[in-house]
């Protein structure tokens, strides 16, 4: 975000001005630039960290909650979350944007912006969570229309996790085992397509008569292919493939290869 917050407001017939609010304190701000149909206000965040602004069009929430300095260890505390920054977590000062909102049955935690890079991971503890059944329930980073598995460790109504990215986070439950689709499975080759609906593939293990088989996985296509080190030795006997996702759900495919 930088030190300057740029606010563009549609022009009105009244003399241009907006009202900034910081912890209940009101400050009047006049436009820095006036263009055709709009006024531009530049807010120096080193001087004021506004909660919101009131314009002729209504109230604009900023959700700026703290000024996080770089090169020191620092923890932001609130009733909703604690966010711990290590000494080298930030490249520069971070004006922390933080909010929580409900979307459907989920709670979305907005912690900073995804465009603000971290130098090293930070530790986040989300608190006072309503989900009492923590089985297979973890934190995910929202990336467009998809969710990236982050994980986390539960302690009663809290979950703690480490992240290398800022942005929007959600807590989701994954109870569905990965899909294992057989393409071919015979003496020459074992080939499958595997995929997971939410938390993502964590591991896969294949054996023939209890002996481990090398499998090559293409993450882009989801294709899992056997790699025989000894081409003269066919796959013959009791074949088994176990695929587990990051939430601990497991699917087992078994077949006797004659």
Secondary structure as UniProt FT lines:
FT   STRAND          4..10
FT   STRAND          18..22
FT   TURN            23..24
FT   STRAND          25..29
FT   STRAND          33..35
FT   TURN            36..37
FT   STRAND          38..44
FT   TURN            45..47
FT   STRAND          52..55
FT   TURN            56..57
FT   STRAND          58..61
FT   STRAND          64..68
FT   STRAND          74..77
FT   STRAND          81..85
FT   TURN            87..88
FT   STRAND          94..103
FT   TURN            104..105
FT   STRAND          106..111
FT   TURN            114..115
FT   STRAND          122..126
FT   TURN            135..136
FT   STRAND          137..143
FT   TURN            144..145
FT   STRAND          146..151
FT   STRAND          153..155
FT   TURN            156..157
FT   STRAND          158..163
FT   STRAND          167..173
FT   STRAND          179..185
FT   STRAND          190..195
FT   STRAND          201..208
FT   TURN            209..210
FT   STRAND          211..213
FT   STRAND          215..218
FT   TURN            219..222
FT   STRAND          223..226
FT   TURN            231..232
FT   STRAND          237..245
FT   TURN            246..247
FT   STRAND          250..257
//
